[in-house]
Structures are given as C-alpha cells and as structure tokens.
Amino acid sequence: MTNSTKVKGFAAGILAAMFYGTNPLGSLPLYADGINSASILFYRYAIAVAAFAVAMLIMHEPFRVKRGHLIRLAFLGALFSLSSTTLYVAFLYMDAGVASTILFSYPIMVAVLMVAVFHERASWLTALSIGLATTGIALLYRGDGGAKLSATGLALVIVSSLLYAIYIIAVQRWNHPYSSVTFTFWIVLFGLATILLFSLFTGEQIQLLHGVKEWACGVQLALLPTVLSLFLMNIAIRNIGSTPSAILGALEPVTAVIIGVTIFGENFSCRLAIGIALILSGVIIIVAKSAK
C-alpha cells in the first residue's frame, strides 16, 4: 500500500463519516412534519439514484455490469439499506440518541469478524483506538435518566450495526472491476428496491413531500449522508481496509454534535468536549498506526 493510497483512503473515510453525520439536518425537520420512516428512506435513496445517474451520464461512466455480479450487488444493496431501515424502525422503540450511540458498535463487530472469520492479525493499538472511540461516543449521548429503551429497539440497533459491519467487510473482500461511481450506483439502486419492498411488507405508505423545505431536506439526505458518504466509504474500504474505515466512522456522531450545537442551539458541555477528544484520539491512533 503506497502513501498516496493511504492518504486517499483516510481522506475519503474522514469525509464519509462527516457527511454521514449530517443526517439530523434533514431527518429531524421531516420527522417534525410527520413524515414516516419509509418515506424518508425512500426519498433518500430515490433522489440518490437519480443523482448518481446524472453524474454517470456527465462523466460518461458505464451503467453496465456483468450479469453474474447483479446478485452480489443486490446483496450489498440490501445489506446497506436494511441497516438504515432497522435503525429507523428502532427509533420507534427507543430514543434516537441511545440508538445512535449503540449503532457505533459496528467498528468492534468489523474488527471481531475480521479476526474470527478471516484471521486478520489483531493489534493492541487497534483495540485501544476502538476503546477510545467507543468511550467517546458513549459520552456524546445526553441521556436525561428517563430515556426510552426496549429489548426490541436494542435488538434492531444491534442488527443494524451488524448488517453495516458485514457490508463493510463484503465490500473489502470483493475485488470488483468497476469504478466507485458505477459500483455505488448499483448499491443505491438495489437499496431503493429493498426500501420499496419494506414499505409494501409493513404497509407504511410513501408520503408526498410538500414545500421547498421538505424537498430541500430530502435532497440533503440524498446527497450528503447517502451519495457522498457511501461513495467515499467505498473508496476508503478499498484503499485502507475495513477495520480502519469503520473506526473512522466514529467521527459521524462528532459531526452530529457540532450540527446540534451550531444549528439547533444545543448546549456544548465539558462531557461532550471529553467525548470528542477521546474519539479524535482513537482516530489519530489508527491513522498513525496505518501510516507506519
């Protein structure tokens, strides 16, 4: 692995995490307007598919993939979208802050799966970085002691985290011949199909968006935490591997906290500062370790 490849991978991973952390910008206003989870997910993926299609036409990127690869792409798309779906459904059973905190156990799952299944060599520095990041994320949660929690919600978030961990590993293990744009387009397209099946299965109808604000939220969710985040995460996985990419994901809740403080007027406490410092320490350790 060359230095330029590492730099590209870490830069992509950091940006992917930051973009994914912008979820509250679009999702919270839509929830406040009474838009259901299936609808928010539908517009995220539908607009993302359209954005990728336009970009591919402009860049003259091929849409065609090998017929034998469609099943694998469909599997990856389903993994990614079901991870989003189970997290959104979990919000109905438990506080979003708790769910989002538990979700970021996926770097641990990635590391454990890579060691147990693929016999990747475990490193104490990797374990330390995961521990610091996980502790920091826990400190970012601002529970009031009365947070809603349930076994169903907990199970859904764990499933969401596990599905995302499997997705990250599956992307790394597949040495496909496609560009990142073409690859991600098909992932999002199959993800959209999965969301539609979820809507039909649950009977949760797709609601129409009204007004400039709601459509702006839908476009933001499609472009930042979906198109750019997924595209850049795929680049990171291919260049630096699954475990470092997953650990960089700890920057996602940091971005969410910054948005909450600067845009939604939330208070910034000493606890949040310590949490962010721990997360950044964990990220710096994994970057320094990989740079050797």
N, C-alpha and C positions, 0 to 999 in steps of 0.2 A: 504494500500500500504506500503510495507516494505521499509526500507532504501536501501537494496540491489537492489530491483526492481527499485527504483527511480534512483539510480546510473547507473544501466544498461540502463534505458530509456534515461537519459540525455546524457550519453556517446554515445549511438547509434545515438541520434538526432544530436549531435555536429559533429560526424564523417560523418553522412549522408549529412549534409549541406556542410562540407568541400569537400567531394568527388563530390557533385553536382556542386560545384563552379569550378571544373576543366574542365568544358565544353569548354572554349576557347582554351585549349591545343590542342584539336583535331578538333573542328569545324572550327576555323579560317583558319588553313592551307588548309583544304578541300574546303572551300569556295573560297580561293585564287586560288586553282587549277581548279575552275569551276565546282565543284560537286554540284548538286542541293539539295534542302532541303529534298525531298522524299528519295533520295539515302542515305544521311547522316543518316536520321532516320531509314531507312531500315537496314543499316549495324549495327547501334547501337543496334537495337532490335534483329536482326538475330544472331549476334555474342553473345549477352547476353543470348539468349535462348540456344544456344549450350554450353555456359559456365555453365549455371545452370544445364543442362542435364548431363554434365560430372561430375560436383560436386555431383549431386544427386546419380549417379552411384557409385562414390567412397565412398560416405557416407552411401550408402545403404538406401537412403531416398525413400519412395514410391512415384510413379507418380500418383497413383490412387486417385481420389476424387469422392465424391458422385455425381451421375448424376444430382440430383436436385440442386447441387451447381454450376454447369457449367454456368448457365445463370447469376448468381450473379458474378462469376469470370470474365465472358466475359464483363459484365457491368463495373466492376472495371478496367479491362484492357483497355477497350475503353476510359474510363474517363481519365486514366493516359496518354495514347498515344495521344488522341485528345488535351490534354493540351499541350503536346510537339509540336504537329502539328500546332495548331493555333499560337503558339509563333513563330515558324519558318516561317510561312507564313507572320506573322506581320512584320518580318524583311524586307520584300519586299516593305512595305509601310512606314516604319519609321525607324529611326536609332536604331540599336541594343541596344545602351546604354539607350535610352529612354524606349524602350520596356522592357528591363530587370529591370529597375527601377520600372515601373508601375506594373510589374508582382508580385513584392513582397508586393502587397496589399492583398495577399491571407491570411496572418495571421489575418488581420482585418475581412475578409469575414468569416473565420472559427469562430472567436470569436462571430461575429454578428449572424451567423446561429445557433451556439450552444445556444445562449441566446434566440433568437426568436423562433426557432423550437423545441429545446429540453429543454428549460427553465433552462439552466445552469446558476448558480448564477454569476452575473458579479462582477468583483473585480476592484477597482481603481488601484491596483498595476499592474494587467494585462493590463489595459488601458494605464497606464504610460509606461510599457515596450514596448507595441506596438507603442506608440507615439515616444519614443526614437529611436526604431529600424527603424521606417519608416522615421523619420527625418534624421537619419544617412545614410540610403540607398539613400535618395534624394541627400545628399551631395556627395555621391560617383560618381554620374553622372557628367561627364566632358563635358557638352554641350559647344558649341562654339557660341551659339546665332543663328546659322543657321541650327539647327537640323531639319531633315526631319520629318514631322508629318502629319498624316491624320486621318480623322474620322474612316476610315476602319481599319487602323492599330491599333488605340486606342481601337476600339470595339473588335478586335481579341485578343489583350492582356488581356482585361478585361475578355473575355470569357475563355482564357487560365487560368487566375488566379482563376476564379470561378470554373472551372472544377477540378482544383487541390484541391481547398478547399473542394469541395464535395467529392472528392476521399479520402481525409484525414479523414473526418467525417465518411464516409461509412465504412472505414477500422476499425475505432474505434468501431462503433456500431455493427459490426458483430463479435460475439464470436465464431469463427470457430474452428474446431478441428485439423487443420493442422499445421505442423511446418512452421516456417518462410521461409525455403528454398522451400518447396513444394508450399506454398501459393504464393510466389513471382514468382516462375517459371511459374505458370499458368497466373498470371497477365501479365508478359512479353510476353508469348506466344500469348495471346489474343490481347495484344498491337501490336505485329508484324502483326497479321491478319488485324487489323484496319489500320495500315500503308499501307499494300498492297491494301486494298480497297480504301484508299485515293489516292494512286498512280494511280489506274485504273480510279477512278472518275475524277481526274484532268488531266489525260493524261500525267503526269510528269513521264517519263520513268526512271527506275532504271539504273544508270550508273555503269560501272565497275570501280573498284579501280585499280590503276596501281602503281607498285613500292613499295618498302619497307616503304617509308614514309607515303603514303596514307593508306596502310593496318595497319601500326602502329597507325595512328590516329583513324582508325575505331575500333581497339581493345581497345585503351584507352577510347574512348567514350562508348564502351560497358561495360567495366569492372568497371571504376571508377564512372562516373555520372549516370550509369544505374544499373548494377548489385549490386555493393556495396551500392550505395546511396539508391536505392529503398528497398533493403533488410534491411538495417539499419533503414530506416524511418519507415518501417512496425513494426520493433521491438520497436522503440521509441513510436509509436502511441499506441501500446498495453500496454506499461508499464507506460507511464506518461500522456496519453491522447492526444487529437487532438490539443487543443489550445497551450499548451507548445511546442509541437513538431513543430507546424507551426511557432512559434516565433523564435525557434532555427534556422529555415531556413534563418533568417536574416544574418547568418554567411556565406551563399553562396556567396553573392557579395563581401564580405570581402576577401574570398579566391580568387575570380576572380581578385580583385585589386592586391593582393600580387603576383599572377602569372603574371599579366600585368607588374608590376614593376620589378620583378626579372628575368623574362624570355624574355618578349617582350620589355624591356627597357623603359617603360613608366615612366613619372615623378611622384614623390611622393610629394604631396603638403600638406600644412597646412590644407586645406579643407578636404582632404582625411583622414588625421590624426584625425580631429574632428569627421568626419563621422564614422570612425571605433570605436572611443571611445564611441560615442553615442550608436552604435549597441551593443558593448560589455556591456555597462551599462544596456541596455534593457534586454540582455540575462542573466546577473548576477541577475537582479531583479527577473525575472521569476524563475530562479533556486533557489534563496534564498527563495522565496515565497513558492515554492513547497516542499522545504526541511523542512519546519516547521512541 
